[in-house]
Amino acid sequence: MTEHGGVPGGAAPGGVRVRFAPSPSGDLHVGNVRTAIYDWAFARSTGGRFVLRIEDTDQTRVRPEYISSAQETLRWLGLEWDEGPGVGGPFGPYLQSERLGIYSEWVERFLKDGSAYHCYCSQEELAERREAARRAGGPSGYDGHCRDLTPDQVAAYQAEGRQPVVRFRMPPGSTTFTDLVRGEITFDHAHVPDFTLTRADGAPLYTLAVAVDDVLMRITHVVRGEDLLSSTPRQIAVYRAMGVPEPQFPVFAHLPYVLGKDGQRLSKRNGVVSVNWYRSQGFLPEAICNYLALLGWSPGENRESFTMAEMAAEFDLARVNKNPAQFDVRKLEAINGDKIRALAPADFAARITPFLAGAGLVATPSTTADAELVAASAPLIQERIATLADAVTMLGFLFVDEAEFSIDPQDAARVLTPDAEPVLAAAEEALAGLTPWSWEAIKSALETALVAGLGLKPRAAFGGALRVAVTGRRVGPPLFESIELLGRDRTLSRLARARIIAAGGDDPGSNPAGGDGAQSGGAGGGGNAGGGGVGPA
């Protein structure tokens, strides 16, 4: 391939034009999105155009809701397109189902100039001949049976009522092209049989539509998965039949496979592949894009964390690795945790709120009290969670009604034993009249009561029964700050409840200490019993 307009790789004078062309039959999977990220980054790094085209000619698989979902997912990831559905552009329409007339016109041209022909073979006949060729050790592709039918043969087939498909007449020889990832590649046409352009009902197939659209939309670079490599000589043959000069052919870059932990191509069998699933589990779009970008490319210098703007400034297809990449969810979690810790506090609070709302812990839209408690509690967990969804488990004890507050049974069995009863009693006594109700004062009072008074080590005093009594779990946010936000009434209520369990009684499951502690707040409360300040509605 040659260079045009000073842009490496064959860009036309108008600049780089790269397309992401999904055929959404469900949620976009990580392989799709990795391709979209590379398309987007290449367009941004070259000052080119990122085009979104929807390949929806198969109406039995590609539904309107899937198309909408794909667009929404791309926007959530920050992969905004310059041309495409909802945006428009000079080469639309950008849904293939709206371009059927264009494909029909090209099919007629190909039939007229001899580049294509009607094939009347039935599926049964094709299968029989393929099997016979296999047994004879010959090629298993289409054998050209209908390439040169006589008018009488055509008339006989038509008299039987057969509806033909249209096949492309693959010329003899070979196709050689330079792939930006894999280098020079040659396909011998002996292994590229005549391929189908349309079904019997005239519906266009992939190899026709993709080639026609890439030419008419002036796509300069086709960046896509390695699984489509074998279709490249077919598309180049269609370019030639369309009369496109070879220097104007799109340049190809075939990306390596994404493999699961078992070394097989990523699929539902060996791992979750839907990006929307990772979204629902609390993975940030910044983390997903960062991690998927690393599956075949790196900014160098062993850097693993970068923003999309940084990627756009440094991306180069020549640095894409041709070897398969392995998807490791633990690595994604690590990057996600790093991205969470890098968020501004207000941004982090805003991002965990939908997960708290989805669990029924805060209202939608949030009340003022909910928003204040989220803002106050979010900093306690920002350094401690790997996904946004973890906020539900970590902070749920602050938002749940007392009647619905639960203690993890395993944690209760482990630490709410008879030995814990005096610890809980001492904590309850120390906090009952404490003023001011601040985490510093809470820390001092409990250290005096449990460490100095009972002779406990800090870990035993604060890491077991007391934490489980207050938060319901042995793992959670910092204890003293949690107690401050929980408020006096609810804290004392939970300590009393835990004492009953530790003494061998049944979990009362409600507020055994009396009083209206279910809704009392916490932050900034004075010495009054209600605690005041921030609390759930």
C-alpha positions as CSV (number, residue, x, y, z in Angstrom):
1,M,0.0,0.0,0.0
2,T,1.1,3.6,-0.6
3,E,0.8,6.7,1.4
4,H,-1.7,9.5,0.7
5,G,-1.9,13.0,2.2
6,G,1.1,12.3,4.3
7,V,-0.8,10.0,6.6
8,P,0.8,6.5,6.9
9,G,-1.2,3.5,5.8
10,G,-3.1,4.7,2.8
11,A,-5.3,7.5,4.0
12,A,-7.1,9.5,1.3
13,P,-6.5,13.2,1.0
14,G,-9.5,13.9,3.2
15,G,-7.8,12.2,6.1
16,V,-8.3,9.0,8.1
17,R,-11.8,7.6,8.2
18,V,-12.2,4.5,10.3
19,R,-15.5,2.7,11.1
20,F,-16.8,0.6,13.9
21,A,-19.5,-1.7,12.3
22,P,-21.2,-3.9,14.9
23,S,-24.0,-6.3,14.1
24,P,-25.7,-6.1,17.5
25,S,-27.6,-9.4,18.3
26,G,-27.3,-8.7,22.0
27,D,-25.1,-6.7,24.3
28,L,-21.7,-5.6,23.0
29,H,-19.0,-8.0,24.2
30,V,-15.5,-7.1,25.3
31,G,-14.1,-8.1,21.9
32,N,-16.4,-5.7,20.1
33,V,-15.5,-2.9,22.5
34,R,-11.8,-3.5,22.2
35,T,-12.2,-3.0,18.5
36,A,-14.3,0.1,19.0
37,I,-11.6,1.5,21.4
38,Y,-8.8,1.0,18.8
39,D,-11.0,2.5,16.0
40,W,-11.8,5.5,18.1
41,A,-8.2,6.0,19.3
42,F,-6.8,5.7,15.8
43,A,-9.2,8.3,14.5
44,R,-8.4,10.7,17.4
45,S,-4.7,10.2,17.1
46,T,-4.7,11.1,13.4
47,G,-7.3,13.8,13.6
48,G,-9.5,11.6,11.5
49,R,-13.2,10.6,11.6
50,F,-14.7,7.8,13.7
51,V,-17.8,6.4,11.9
52,L,-20.4,4.2,13.5
53,R,-22.2,1.9,11.0
54,I,-24.8,-0.6,12.1
55,E,-24.8,-3.9,10.1
56,D,-28.4,-4.9,10.6
57,T,-29.4,-6.6,7.4
58,D,-30.1,-9.8,9.3
59,Q,-33.4,-8.7,10.9
60,T,-33.9,-12.0,12.6
61,R,-30.8,-11.4,14.8
62,V,-30.3,-7.7,15.0
63,R,-33.2,-6.0,16.7
64,P,-33.9,-2.3,17.4
65,E,-33.4,-2.7,21.1
66,Y,-30.0,-4.2,20.6
67,I,-29.0,-1.3,18.2
68,S,-30.1,1.2,20.9
69,S,-28.3,-0.6,23.6
70,A,-25.1,-0.7,21.5
71,Q,-25.2,3.0,21.0
72,E,-25.9,3.7,24.6
73,T,-23.0,1.5,25.7
74,L,-20.6,3.3,23.4
75,R,-21.7,6.7,24.7
76,W,-21.3,5.4,28.3
77,L,-17.8,4.3,27.5
78,G,-17.0,7.8,26.0
79,L,-16.6,6.5,22.5
80,E,-18.6,9.3,20.7
81,W,-18.8,8.9,17.0
82,D,-18.3,11.7,14.4
83,E,-20.7,10.2,11.9
84,G,-23.5,7.6,12.3
85,P,-26.9,7.0,13.7
86,G,-28.2,10.0,15.7
87,V,-25.3,12.2,14.4
88,G,-25.7,12.0,10.6
89,G,-23.0,12.7,8.1
90,P,-22.3,13.0,4.4
91,F,-22.3,9.3,3.5
92,G,-25.4,8.0,5.2
93,P,-27.7,6.4,5.9
94,Y,-25.5,4.5,8.5
95,L,-27.9,1.6,9.1
96,Q,-27.4,-1.1,6.4
97,S,-31.1,-1.9,6.5
98,E,-31.7,1.6,5.0
99,R,-29.2,1.0,2.2
100,L,-30.7,-2.0,0.5
101,G,-31.4,-0.2,-2.7
102,I,-27.7,0.7,-2.9
103,Y,-26.6,-2.9,-2.7
104,S,-29.2,-4.0,-5.3
105,E,-27.8,-1.5,-7.8
106,W,-24.3,-2.9,-7.3
107,V,-25.5,-6.5,-7.7
108,E,-27.1,-5.6,-11.0
109,R,-23.8,-4.0,-12.1
110,F,-21.8,-7.0,-11.2
111,L,-24.3,-9.3,-13.0
112,K,-24.2,-7.2,-16.1
113,D,-20.4,-7.0,-16.3
114,G,-19.9,-10.7,-15.5
115,S,-18.3,-10.1,-12.0
116,A,-21.2,-12.1,-10.6
117,Y,-23.7,-14.8,-11.7
118,H,-26.9,-16.5,-10.5
119,C,-26.4,-19.8,-8.7
120,Y,-29.3,-22.2,-8.6
121,C,-27.8,-25.0,-6.5
122,S,-29.9,-26.2,-3.6
123,Q,-28.4,-26.6,-0.1
124,E,-28.8,-30.3,-0.4
125,E,-26.8,-30.4,-3.7
126,L,-24.1,-28.2,-2.3
127,A,-23.8,-30.4,0.8
128,E,-23.5,-33.5,-1.4
129,R,-20.8,-32.1,-3.6
130,R,-18.8,-30.8,-0.7
131,E,-18.9,-34.2,0.9
132,A,-17.8,-35.8,-2.4
133,A,-15.0,-33.4,-2.7
134,R,-13.9,-34.0,0.9
135,R,-13.8,-37.8,0.3
136,A,-11.8,-37.2,-2.8
137,G,-9.3,-35.0,-1.0
138,G,-10.3,-31.9,-2.9
139,P,-11.3,-28.4,-1.8
140,S,-14.5,-28.2,0.2
141,G,-15.7,-24.8,-1.1
142,Y,-18.1,-24.0,-3.9
143,D,-17.1,-25.9,-7.0
144,G,-18.3,-23.3,-9.6
145,H,-21.2,-25.5,-10.8
146,C,-23.3,-22.6,-12.0
147,R,-20.5,-20.4,-13.2
148,D,-21.2,-20.9,-16.9
149,L,-24.7,-22.2,-17.3
150,T,-26.2,-22.3,-20.7
151,P,-29.5,-20.5,-21.4
152,D,-31.2,-23.9,-21.5
153,Q,-29.9,-24.9,-18.1
154,V,-31.0,-21.6,-16.6
155,A,-34.5,-22.1,-18.2
156,A,-34.7,-25.6,-16.7
157,Y,-33.8,-24.4,-13.2
158,Q,-36.3,-21.6,-13.5
159,A,-39.0,-24.0,-14.7
160,E,-38.4,-26.0,-11.4
161,G,-39.2,-22.8,-9.5
162,R,-35.7,-22.4,-8.1
163,Q,-34.8,-19.0,-6.7
164,P,-31.1,-18.3,-7.3
165,V,-28.6,-16.6,-5.0
166,V,-26.0,-14.3,-6.6
167,R,-22.4,-15.4,-6.4
168,F,-19.2,-13.4,-7.0
169,R,-16.9,-14.8,-9.7
170,M,-13.6,-15.0,-7.9
171,P,-10.8,-14.3,-10.5
172,P,-7.8,-16.6,-10.7
173,G,-4.5,-15.7,-9.1
174,S,-4.0,-14.4,-5.6
175,T,-4.5,-11.4,-3.4
176,T,-1.6,-9.7,-1.5
177,F,-2.1,-6.9,1.0
178,T,-0.2,-5.3,3.8
179,D,-1.9,-5.6,7.2
180,L,-0.8,-2.9,9.6
181,V,-0.6,-5.5,12.4
182,R,0.5,-8.7,10.6
183,G,2.5,-7.4,7.7
184,E,2.3,-8.7,4.2
185,I,-0.3,-11.4,3.6
186,T,-1.1,-13.4,0.5
187,F,-4.2,-15.5,-0.2
188,D,-4.2,-18.0,-3.1
189,H,-7.6,-17.7,-4.8
190,A,-7.5,-21.5,-5.2
191,H,-8.6,-21.5,-1.6
192,V,-11.1,-18.6,-2.0
193,P,-14.1,-20.1,-3.9
194,D,-16.9,-18.0,-5.4
195,F,-18.9,-16.5,-2.6
196,T,-22.5,-15.5,-2.1
197,L,-23.4,-11.8,-2.4
198,T,-27.2,-12.1,-1.9
199,R,-29.6,-14.7,-0.6
200,A,-32.3,-16.0,-2.8
201,D,-34.7,-13.3,-1.7
202,G,-32.2,-10.6,-2.7
203,A,-31.1,-9.8,0.8
204,P,-27.4,-8.7,0.8
205,L,-24.8,-10.7,2.7
206,Y,-21.9,-9.4,4.7
207,T,-19.2,-9.5,2.1
208,L,-21.2,-7.5,-0.3
209,A,-22.5,-4.9,2.1
210,V,-19.3,-4.3,4.0
211,A,-17.2,-3.8,0.9
212,V,-19.7,-1.5,-0.8
213,D,-20.2,0.6,2.3
214,D,-16.5,0.9,3.0
215,V,-16.0,2.3,-0.5
216,L,-19.0,4.6,-0.6
217,M,-18.3,5.9,3.0
218,R,-14.6,6.5,1.9
219,I,-13.3,4.4,4.8
220,T,-9.5,4.5,4.7
221,H,-8.7,2.0,7.4
222,V,-10.5,-1.2,8.4
223,V,-9.6,-2.1,12.0
224,R,-11.3,-5.3,13.1
225,G,-10.8,-8.7,14.7
226,E,-8.6,-11.5,13.4
227,D,-11.7,-13.7,12.9
228,L,-12.5,-11.6,9.8
229,L,-9.0,-11.9,8.2
230,S,-10.1,-14.7,5.8
231,S,-12.8,-12.4,4.3
232,T,-10.3,-9.8,3.2
233,P,-9.5,-11.2,-0.2
234,R,-13.2,-11.3,-1.0
235,Q,-13.7,-7.7,0.0
236,I,-10.7,-6.6,-2.1
237,A,-12.2,-8.5,-5.0
238,V,-15.4,-6.5,-4.6
239,Y,-13.4,-3.3,-4.5
240,R,-11.8,-4.2,-7.8
241,A,-15.1,-5.0,-9.3
242,M,-16.4,-1.6,-8.2
243,G,-13.6,0.0,-10.2
244,V,-11.7,1.3,-7.1
245,P,-8.0,2.0,-7.9
246,E,-5.8,-0.1,-5.7
247,P,-4.1,2.9,-4.0
248,Q,-7.5,3.9,-2.7
249,F,-8.3,0.5,-1.1
250,P,-8.9,0.7,2.6
251,V,-5.9,-0.5,4.6
252,F,-6.5,-3.4,6.9
253,A,-5.4,-4.0,10.5
254,H,-6.6,-7.3,12.1
255,L,-6.5,-7.3,15.8
256,P,-5.4,-10.4,17.9
257,Y,-8.0,-12.7,19.5
258,V,-9.0,-12.1,23.1
259,L,-8.7,-15.4,25.0
260,G,-10.2,-16.6,28.2
261,K,-8.2,-18.0,31.1
262,D,-8.4,-21.5,29.5
263,G,-6.6,-20.2,26.4
264,Q,-9.7,-20.5,24.2
265,R,-11.4,-17.6,22.4
266,L,-13.4,-15.6,24.9
267,S,-17.0,-16.7,25.0
268,K,-19.9,-17.1,27.5
269,R,-18.6,-20.6,28.2
270,N,-15.3,-19.4,29.7
271,G,-16.2,-16.0,31.1
272,V,-18.7,-13.2,31.1
273,V,-18.2,-11.2,27.9
274,S,-21.0,-8.6,28.0
275,V,-19.7,-5.2,28.7
276,N,-23.1,-4.3,30.2
277,W,-22.6,-7.1,32.8
278,Y,-19.3,-5.5,33.9
279,R,-21.1,-2.1,34.0
280,S,-23.9,-3.6,36.2
281,Q,-21.2,-4.9,38.6
282,G,-19.8,-1.4,39.1
283,F,-16.8,-1.3,36.7
284,L,-16.0,2.2,35.6
285,P,-16.0,3.0,31.8
286,E,-12.6,4.5,32.3
287,A,-11.3,1.2,33.7
288,I,-13.0,-1.0,31.0
289,C,-11.5,1.1,28.2
290,N,-8.1,1.3,29.9
291,Y,-7.9,-2.5,30.4
292,L,-9.3,-3.5,27.1
293,A,-6.8,-1.2,25.4
294,L,-4.0,-3.1,27.0
295,L,-5.2,-6.4,25.4
296,G,-3.0,-5.9,22.4
297,W,-1.5,-2.4,22.8
298,S,0.6,-0.5,25.3
299,P,1.7,3.1,25.6
300,G,5.2,1.8,26.5
301,E,7.5,2.2,29.5
302,N,5.4,-0.4,31.3
303,R,2.6,2.0,31.8
304,E,-0.7,0.3,32.6
305,S,-2.9,3.2,33.7
306,F,-3.8,6.0,31.3
307,T,-6.8,8.1,30.3
308,M,-8.6,7.9,27.0
309,A,-7.2,11.3,26.1
310,E,-3.7,10.0,26.7
311,M,-4.4,6.9,24.7
312,A,-5.7,9.1,21.8
313,A,-2.5,11.1,21.8
314,E,-0.2,8.1,21.7
315,F,-2.1,5.4,19.8
316,D,-0.4,3.8,16.9
317,L,-1.7,0.7,15.0
318,A,1.9,-0.3,14.3
319,R,2.3,-1.0,18.0
320,V,-0.6,-3.4,18.2
321,N,0.7,-6.9,19.2
322,K,-0.3,-9.6,16.8
323,N,-0.3,-12.3,19.5
324,P,-3.5,-13.3,21.3
325,A,-4.3,-11.5,24.5
326,Q,-5.7,-13.1,27.6
327,F,-8.6,-11.5,29.5
328,D,-8.0,-11.5,33.2
329,V,-10.9,-10.1,35.4
330,R,-8.6,-9.8,38.3
331,K,-6.4,-7.3,36.4
332,L,-9.6,-5.4,35.4
333,E,-10.6,-5.3,39.0
334,A,-7.2,-3.9,40.0
335,I,-7.4,-1.2,37.4
336,N,-10.9,-0.4,38.4
337,G,-9.9,0.0,42.0
338,D,-7.1,2.4,40.9
339,K,-9.6,4.4,38.8
340,I,-12.1,4.5,41.7
341,R,-9.4,5.9,44.1
342,A,-8.5,8.6,41.5
343,L,-12.1,10.0,41.4
344,A,-12.9,13.3,43.0
345,P,-14.9,12.6,46.2
346,A,-18.1,14.2,44.8
347,D,-17.8,12.2,41.6
348,F,-17.3,9.0,43.5
349,A,-20.4,9.7,45.7
350,A,-22.4,10.4,42.5
351,R,-21.3,7.1,40.9
352,I,-22.2,4.9,43.9
353,T,-25.6,6.5,44.4
354,P,-27.3,4.5,41.5
355,F,-26.0,1.2,43.1
356,L,-27.4,2.2,46.5
357,A,-30.7,3.2,44.8
358,G,-30.8,-0.1,42.9
359,A,-30.5,-2.0,46.2
360,G,-33.4,0.0,47.7
361,L,-31.1,1.8,50.2
362,V,-31.7,5.4,48.9
363,A,-34.6,6.9,47.1
364,T,-34.7,7.8,43.4
365,P,-34.2,10.7,43.0
366,S,-32.2,10.9,46.3
367,T,-33.6,12.9,49.1
368,T,-31.5,15.7,50.7
369,A,-30.8,13.4,53.7
370,D,-29.8,10.5,51.5
371,A,-27.5,12.7,49.4
372,E,-25.9,14.1,52.6
373,L,-25.3,10.7,54.1
374,V,-23.8,9.3,50.8
375,A,-21.5,12.3,50.6
376,A,-20.4,11.8,54.2
377,S,-19.9,8.1,54.0
378,A,-18.4,7.7,50.5
379,P,-14.9,8.8,51.6
380,L,-14.9,6.0,54.2
381,I,-14.9,3.3,51.4
382,Q,-13.3,4.9,48.4
383,E,-9.9,3.5,49.2
384,R,-11.4,0.1,50.1
385,I,-13.5,-1.1,47.2
386,A,-12.8,-2.7,43.9
387,T,-16.1,-2.0,42.2
388,L,-18.9,0.5,42.7
389,A,-21.3,-2.3,43.5
390,D,-19.2,-3.0,46.6
391,A,-20.6,0.2,48.1
392,V,-23.9,-1.6,48.7
393,T,-22.3,-4.2,51.1
394,M,-20.0,-1.7,52.7
395,L,-22.5,1.1,53.4
396,G,-25.8,-0.7,53.6
397,F,-25.8,-0.8,57.4
398,L,-26.0,3.1,57.4
399,F,-29.1,3.3,55.1
400,V,-31.2,0.3,56.1
401,D,-34.2,0.6,58.4
402,E,-33.5,-0.9,61.8
403,A,-36.2,-3.5,61.3
404,E,-34.4,-4.7,58.2
405,F,-30.8,-4.5,59.6
406,S,-29.3,-7.9,59.6
407,I,-26.1,-9.4,61.1
408,D,-24.2,-11.9,59.0
409,P,-24.9,-15.3,60.6
410,Q,-21.4,-16.6,60.1
411,D,-19.8,-13.5,61.6
412,A,-22.3,-13.5,64.5
413,A,-21.4,-17.2,65.2
414,R,-17.7,-16.3,65.2
415,V,-17.6,-13.2,67.4
416,L,-21.0,-12.7,69.1
417,T,-20.2,-15.3,71.8
418,P,-20.6,-15.0,75.6
419,D,-17.1,-13.6,75.8
420,A,-18.3,-10.6,73.8
421,E,-21.1,-9.6,76.1
422,P,-19.0,-7.6,78.6
423,V,-17.2,-5.9,75.6
424,L,-20.6,-4.8,74.2
425,A,-21.9,-3.7,77.5
426,A,-18.8,-1.6,78.2
427,A,-19.1,0.0,74.7
428,E,-22.8,0.7,75.3
429,E,-22.1,2.4,78.6
430,A,-19.2,4.5,77.2
431,L,-21.3,5.8,74.3
432,A,-24.6,6.3,76.1
433,G,-23.9,9.8,77.4
434,L,-21.1,10.8,75.1
435,T,-20.8,14.4,73.9
436,P,-19.9,15.6,71.4
437,W,-21.0,12.8,69.1
438,S,-17.9,12.9,66.9
439,W,-15.6,10.1,65.7
440,E,-12.7,11.5,67.7
441,A,-14.8,11.5,70.9
442,I,-16.1,8.0,70.1
443,K,-12.6,6.7,69.5
444,S,-11.4,8.2,72.8
445,A,-14.3,6.8,74.8
446,L,-14.1,3.3,73.4
447,E,-10.3,3.2,73.8
448,T,-10.8,4.2,77.5
449,A,-13.5,1.6,78.0
450,L,-12.2,-1.4,76.1
451,V,-8.4,-1.0,75.8
452,A,-7.7,0.7,79.1
453,G,-10.7,-0.6,81.0
454,L,-10.9,-4.2,79.9
455,G,-7.3,-4.6,78.9
456,L,-8.1,-5.6,75.3
457,K,-5.8,-5.1,72.4
458,P,-7.1,-2.6,69.8
459,R,-7.7,-5.3,67.2
460,A,-9.7,-7.5,69.6
461,A,-11.6,-4.4,70.9
462,F,-12.6,-2.9,67.6
463,G,-12.2,-5.6,64.9
464,G,-14.7,-8.2,66.2
465,A,-17.9,-8.1,68.2
466,L,-18.2,-4.3,68.3
467,R,-17.8,-4.0,64.5
468,V,-20.3,-6.8,63.8
469,A,-22.8,-5.4,66.2
470,V,-22.7,-2.0,64.6
471,T,-22.3,-2.8,60.9
472,G,-23.5,-6.4,60.7
473,R,-20.2,-7.6,59.2
474,R,-16.5,-8.1,60.2
475,V,-15.3,-6.2,57.2
476,G,-16.4,-2.6,56.6
477,P,-15.5,1.1,56.6
478,P,-13.6,2.7,59.5
479,L,-15.4,1.9,62.7
480,F,-15.4,5.2,64.6
481,E,-16.5,7.2,61.6
482,S,-19.2,4.6,60.9
483,I,-20.5,5.0,64.4
484,E,-20.6,8.8,64.1
485,L,-22.7,8.6,60.9
486,L,-24.9,5.8,62.3
487,G,-26.0,8.1,65.2
488,R,-26.3,7.5,68.9
489,D,-29.8,5.9,69.0
490,R,-29.1,3.3,66.3
491,T,-25.7,2.5,67.7
492,L,-27.0,1.9,71.2
493,S,-29.9,-0.1,69.7
494,R,-27.6,-2.4,67.8
495,L,-25.3,-2.9,70.7
496,A,-28.2,-4.0,72.9
497,R,-29.4,-6.3,70.2
498,A,-25.9,-7.9,69.9
499,R,-25.7,-8.3,73.6
500,I,-28.8,-10.5,73.5
501,I,-27.3,-12.6,70.8
502,A,-24.0,-12.9,72.6
503,A,-25.8,-14.0,75.8
504,G,-27.3,-16.9,73.9
505,G,-30.7,-15.4,73.0
506,D,-32.4,-15.3,69.6
507,D,-31.7,-12.3,67.4
508,P,-34.6,-9.9,68.2
509,G,-34.3,-8.5,64.7
510,S,-35.6,-5.1,65.6
511,N,-34.9,-2.2,68.0
512,P,-34.9,-3.9,71.5
513,A,-33.6,-0.8,73.3
514,G,-36.8,1.1,72.7
515,G,-37.1,4.6,71.3
516,D,-37.2,5.7,67.7
517,G,-33.7,5.0,66.6
518,A,-34.4,3.7,63.1
519,Q,-34.2,7.0,61.4
520,S,-31.8,8.9,63.7
521,G,-28.9,10.5,61.9
522,G,-25.3,10.8,62.9
523,A,-22.8,13.3,61.6
524,G,-22.2,16.3,63.7
525,G,-24.8,15.3,66.3
526,G,-24.5,16.8,69.8
527,G,-25.2,15.2,73.1
528,N,-28.9,14.8,72.4
529,A,-30.3,11.3,72.2
530,G,-31.3,11.7,68.6
531,G,-27.8,12.2,67.3
532,G,-29.1,14.7,64.6
533,G,-27.1,15.7,61.6
534,V,-26.8,13.4,58.5
535,G,-29.0,10.3,58.3
536,P,-31.2,8.4,55.9
537,A,-34.6,9.6,55.2
